[in-house]
Amino acid sequence: MTPPRPSNVPGTAPGSVFVGVSGASGAPYAVRLVRALGAAGARLQLSVSESGVQVLAHELELTAAGREAVTAAFLERAGATAQVFAPDDLGALPASGSSAPDAVVICPCSMSTAAHIALGASRTLMQRAADVALKEGRPLVVVPRETPLTAIHLRRLLELAEAGAVVLPAMPGFYSRPQTLQDAVDHVAGKVMSALGFAHDLFPPWDGGRA
Ligand SMILES: Cc1cc2nc3c(=O)[nH]c(=O)nc-3n(C[C@H](O)[C@H](O)[C@H](O)COP(=O)(O)O)c2cc1C
């Protein structure tokens, strides 16, 4: 068995992680991230927005229909278990600073959800969970996906970074020489894992270009 490659960013990994899947393109990133978080032993909380359900079903070619069935099929694809919350369940535990998870990730993050978080105008549980992470000083990682980006998008993302979020666009690097699309997906998921402080072997660290 090949030993895991060392992570390039060690850190203190959170015990509980809330993952919000919004309606941006990038379902494979969410699958890989949730799989990696589950394998790393994180206690997972998950909420998929209504548009996220539509995108997951389309991009993963799921035969399931309806939010609960699509979310279950997504978790099955990821090989993970999670406490699942409806997107409008604003009374759920992740909505309060007194019962919030250790870290929040929105992957992928639509421009709509990014704007709502940046404006402090939470309309869904994932927006509120992100808002709580910021106000409580806990890690918030957003994985925006849109192109091209307007000045409006860029301003909202800057506001998120200024408020303490890690803005980690779904931009795979090619210095690790991905051989497959999955390798490129893994690169983005690995960057999120690093940002959260998890060791991982999703892509090899830069070797100085000597390989
Ligand atoms: C197939 C599909 C792909 C989409 N891709 C993106 C995208 O990459 N980025 C984005 O910001 N919005 C994208 N959208 C639009 C969002 O889903 C839409 O703005 C929605 O209102 C976002 O709501 P949410 O943030 O609550 O999930 C996409 C929509 C669909 C149906």
The ligand as an ORCA input file, in Angstrom:
! r2SCAN-3c Opt
* xyz 0 1
  C     -27.015     24.089    -13.913
  C     -26.810     25.396    -13.188
  C     -25.538     25.878    -13.006
  C     -25.318     27.079    -12.338
  N     -24.035     27.509    -12.154
  C     -23.797     28.622    -11.432
  C     -22.449     29.013    -11.149
  O     -21.483     28.368    -11.551
  N     -22.268     30.096    -10.364
  C     -23.320     30.836     -9.861
  O     -23.075     31.802     -9.129
  N     -24.617     30.494    -10.144
  C     -24.877     29.410    -10.911
  N     -26.170     29.031    -11.172
  C     -27.261     29.917    -10.736
  C     -27.654     29.722     -9.264
  O     -28.110     28.392     -9.066
  C     -28.738     30.730     -8.903
  O     -28.181     32.045     -8.848
  C     -29.416     30.427     -7.578
  O     -30.346     31.446     -7.286
  C     -28.425     30.312     -6.433
  O     -29.141     30.072     -5.247
  P     -28.398     29.488     -3.955
  O     -27.180     30.307     -3.749
  O     -29.388     29.646     -2.848
  O     -28.098     28.066     -4.225
  C     -26.412     27.827    -11.852
  C     -27.704     27.329    -12.046
  C     -27.902     26.136    -12.687
  C     -29.309     25.611    -12.860
*
